[in-house]
Amino acid sequence: LWGPARAMPELAARKPIDAALVNSLLANVVMKAAVGSLAIIPGCIVFRGRSMRCLSGGLGMGFGAGFAWAQGDMHLRHPELVPMPKSLPEELQDFQACAQQRAQSWMRYFGQ
């Protein structure tokens, strides 16, 4: 071991970074920023001014991108503890399954 890996052995155990991994992590950041940008919709309902509406959309994008960035960073630092972020089709399938399950539970609860 040489360089920083000698002083910090956990650096030697890090996951190697390649182009596919970077593309996947950046796609996750873009996807979550896009979902966060939907915060402009309630911003349009709550605020009358254009600047506050844009601020709410920007804050949503920032929170979405920041969450995805932190998730990717944790995966790079601790790949054995934090799973790889899912791709867009996988996320959509999980969301669809969750929404269907919730709708069925509501239908059972309300007796229809």
C-alpha positions as a Markdown table, in Angstrom:
| # | Residue | x | y | z |
|---|---|---|---|---|
| 1 | Leu | 0.0 | 0.0 | 0.0 |
| 2 | Trp | 1.2 | 3.5 | -0.7 |
| 3 | Gly | -0.1 | 7.1 | -0.5 |
| 4 | Pro | -3.3 | 7.7 | 1.4 |
| 5 | Ala | -4.2 | 3.9 | 1.4 |
| 6 | Arg | -1.2 | 3.3 | 3.8 |
| 7 | Ala | -2.5 | 5.8 | 6.4 |
| 8 | Met | -6.2 | 4.8 | 5.8 |
| 9 | Pro | -6.6 | 1.1 | 5.0 |
| 10 | Glu | -10.3 | 1.5 | 4.3 |
| 11 | Leu | -9.4 | 3.5 | 1.1 |
| 12 | Ala | -7.9 | 0.3 | -0.3 |
| 13 | Ala | -11.2 | -1.5 | 0.1 |
| 14 | Arg | -13.2 | 1.0 | -1.9 |
| 15 | Lys | -15.1 | 0.0 | -4.9 |
| 16 | Pro | -13.3 | 0.8 | -8.2 |
| 17 | Ile | -14.9 | 3.7 | -10.1 |
| 18 | Asp | -15.5 | 3.0 | -13.8 |
| 19 | Ala | -17.6 | 4.8 | -16.5 |
| 20 | Ala | -20.6 | 2.6 | -16.1 |
| 21 | Leu | -20.8 | 3.3 | -12.3 |
| 22 | Val | -20.4 | 7.0 | -12.8 |
| 23 | Asn | -23.1 | 7.0 | -15.5 |
| 24 | Ser | -25.5 | 5.1 | -13.2 |
| 25 | Leu | -24.8 | 7.4 | -10.3 |
| 26 | Leu | -25.2 | 10.6 | -12.4 |
| 27 | Ala | -28.4 | 9.2 | -13.9 |
| 28 | Asn | -29.7 | 8.7 | -10.4 |
| 29 | Val | -28.9 | 12.3 | -9.5 |
| 30 | Val | -30.7 | 13.6 | -12.6 |
| 31 | Met | -33.7 | 11.5 | -12.0 |
| 32 | Lys | -34.1 | 12.6 | -8.4 |
| 33 | Ala | -33.5 | 16.2 | -9.3 |
| 34 | Ala | -36.3 | 15.9 | -11.9 |
| 35 | Val | -38.7 | 14.4 | -9.4 |
| 36 | Gly | -37.7 | 17.1 | -6.9 |
| 37 | Ser | -38.5 | 19.8 | -9.5 |
| 38 | Leu | -42.1 | 18.7 | -9.2 |
| 39 | Ala | -42.2 | 20.8 | -6.0 |
| 40 | Ile | -43.0 | 23.7 | -8.3 |
| 41 | Ile | -46.6 | 22.4 | -8.5 |
| 42 | Pro | -47.5 | 23.0 | -4.9 |
| 43 | Gly | -45.4 | 26.2 | -5.1 |
| 44 | Cys | -47.7 | 27.4 | -7.8 |
| 45 | Ile | -50.7 | 26.8 | -5.6 |
| 46 | Val | -49.3 | 28.3 | -2.4 |
| 47 | Phe | -47.3 | 31.3 | -3.8 |
| 48 | Arg | -48.5 | 34.1 | -6.0 |
| 49 | Gly | -45.1 | 35.5 | -7.0 |
| 50 | Arg | -43.0 | 34.0 | -9.8 |
| 51 | Ser | -39.9 | 34.2 | -7.7 |
| 52 | Met | -41.3 | 32.1 | -4.8 |
| 53 | Arg | -42.6 | 29.5 | -7.3 |
| 54 | Cys | -39.2 | 29.2 | -8.9 |
| 55 | Leu | -37.6 | 29.0 | -5.5 |
| 56 | Ser | -39.8 | 26.1 | -4.5 |
| 57 | Gly | -38.9 | 24.3 | -7.7 |
| 58 | Gly | -35.2 | 25.0 | -7.2 |
| 59 | Leu | -35.3 | 23.8 | -3.6 |
| 60 | Gly | -37.0 | 20.6 | -4.7 |
| 61 | Met | -34.4 | 20.0 | -7.3 |
| 62 | Gly | -31.6 | 20.7 | -4.8 |
| 63 | Phe | -33.0 | 18.3 | -2.2 |
| 64 | Gly | -33.5 | 15.6 | -4.8 |
| 65 | Ala | -30.1 | 16.0 | -6.3 |
| 66 | Gly | -28.5 | 16.3 | -2.9 |
| 67 | Phe | -30.1 | 13.1 | -1.6 |
| 68 | Ala | -29.1 | 11.2 | -4.7 |
| 69 | Trp | -25.5 | 12.5 | -4.4 |
| 70 | Ala | -25.3 | 11.4 | -0.8 |
| 71 | Gln | -26.7 | 8.0 | -1.7 |
| 72 | Gly | -24.1 | 7.6 | -4.4 |
| 73 | Asp | -21.3 | 8.8 | -2.2 |
| 74 | Met | -22.3 | 6.4 | 0.6 |
| 75 | His | -22.3 | 3.5 | -2.0 |
| 76 | Leu | -18.8 | 4.4 | -3.1 |
| 77 | Arg | -17.5 | 4.6 | 0.4 |
| 78 | His | -19.3 | 1.6 | 1.8 |
| 79 | Pro | -20.4 | -0.7 | -1.1 |
| 80 | Glu | -21.0 | -3.6 | 1.3 |
| 81 | Leu | -23.4 | -1.7 | 3.4 |
| 82 | Val | -25.2 | 0.6 | 0.9 |
| 83 | Pro | -26.7 | -0.9 | -2.2 |
| 84 | Met | -26.2 | 0.5 | -5.7 |
| 85 | Pro | -29.0 | 3.0 | -6.5 |
| 86 | Lys | -31.6 | 1.5 | -8.7 |
| 87 | Ser | -32.1 | 2.5 | -12.3 |
| 88 | Leu | -35.1 | 4.4 | -13.6 |
| 89 | Pro | -37.1 | 1.4 | -14.8 |
| 90 | Glu | -36.5 | -0.5 | -11.6 |
| 91 | Glu | -37.5 | 2.6 | -9.5 |
| 92 | Leu | -40.7 | 2.9 | -11.6 |
| 93 | Gln | -41.6 | -0.8 | -11.2 |
| 94 | Asp | -41.1 | -0.5 | -7.4 |
| 95 | Phe | -43.3 | 2.6 | -7.3 |
| 96 | Gln | -46.0 | 1.0 | -9.4 |
| 97 | Ala | -46.0 | -2.1 | -7.1 |
| 98 | Cys | -46.2 | 0.0 | -4.0 |
| 99 | Ala | -49.0 | 2.2 | -5.4 |
| 100 | Gln | -51.0 | -0.9 | -6.4 |
| 101 | Gln | -50.5 | -2.5 | -3.0 |
| 102 | Arg | -51.6 | 0.8 | -1.3 |
| 103 | Ala | -54.7 | 1.1 | -3.5 |
| 104 | Gln | -55.7 | -2.5 | -2.8 |
| 105 | Ser | -55.3 | -1.9 | 1.0 |
| 106 | Trp | -57.5 | 1.2 | 0.7 |
| 107 | Met | -60.1 | -0.7 | -1.2 |
| 108 | Arg | -60.2 | -3.4 | 1.5 |
| 109 | Tyr | -60.3 | -0.7 | 4.2 |
| 110 | Phe | -63.2 | 1.2 | 2.6 |
| 111 | Gly | -65.0 | -2.1 | 1.8 |
| 112 | Gln | -65.2 | -2.0 | -2.0 |
